């Protein structure tokens, strides 16, 4: 492979990981997520700082969950459903577990 092809692939990987991190962090900033985390006793600051240390494969899975949670919260729902709460708590716990196990 040429150097430009390698550079291009590396740039795509880095920008994909940056987009995944941004998606996860955006969901963690959602007021409903903050409220759910507080009720569950989960430290969002720790979860947010953990996002920076997660490898790209784990990050991809977390970002998919974050996008699912974001879709569930979309549309200005003032009340989150049980399934949305489960998704949010699952996302937060998964972030903390990944960091604890590494």
N, C-alpha and C positions, 0 to 999 in steps of 0.2 A: 504494500500500500504506500502511496505517496505521502509525504509529510503533510501536505495540505489536507488530504483525506483523514489522516490521523488527528490533525488539529481540529478539523470540523467535527469529527466524532466526539472528541473530548469536550469541545465547546457545547455540543448538544447535550451531553451527559451532565455537564455542570449546570447548564441553564435549566434542564429538567429537574435536577435535584433542588435548585434554588426555587423553582416554581412550586415543587412539592412542599418544601419548608414553609414558603409563604402561605400556601393553602392551609397547612396545619396551624400555623401561628394566627392566621386570620380567624379561624374557628375558635381558637382559644380566647380570642378577644371578644367574642360574641357575649353580650350580657346574659343570655340564657345559659350559656356554657359556664360562665363565671358563677352564676347562681347555683347551677347544678353541682359544680365542683365544691362550692362552699358548703352546700348541704351534705355532700358526701365526705367532707373533710379532706379534700384533695388540694394540695398546694399548687396553684396554677403557675406560680413563678418557677417552681422546680420543674414542672412539666414543660414550660416554655423554654427554659434553658437546656433541658434534655433534648429538645428537638435538634439543636445544633450538633449533638454528638452521635446521632443515630446514623447508621450506614445507609447507603442508597437503597438497598433492597427492602430493609425494614421501613425506611422512609416512604417508599412507594406504597406499601401496604397501609401505613398510617394516613397518607395523603388521600388514598381511596376512601378510607373511613371518614376522614375529615370532610371530604366532598359530599359523602352521603349524609352526614350530620348537617352540613350547610344546606343541602337541598331540603332536608326535613324541616329546617328552621326558616326556610325562605317563605316569602309571601306574607310576612308580617304577622305570623301567628303569635298571639299574645300568650298563649298557653301551650306548653310543650307536652306532647303525648308520652305515654310510658315507653313506647318503642324509641322515640327520639332520645329520651333520657337514658335508656339502655345503651344506645349508640354512643352518646356523649361520654358516659361513664366508662364504657368499654375502651373508647379512644384514650381517655386520660389514664386509665389503669395500664393499658398497653404501653403507653409512652414511659410510664414509671417503671414497669417491669423490664422493658428492654434496657433501660439505663441501669437498673439494679443488677441485671444478669451480666452486663458487659464488664 
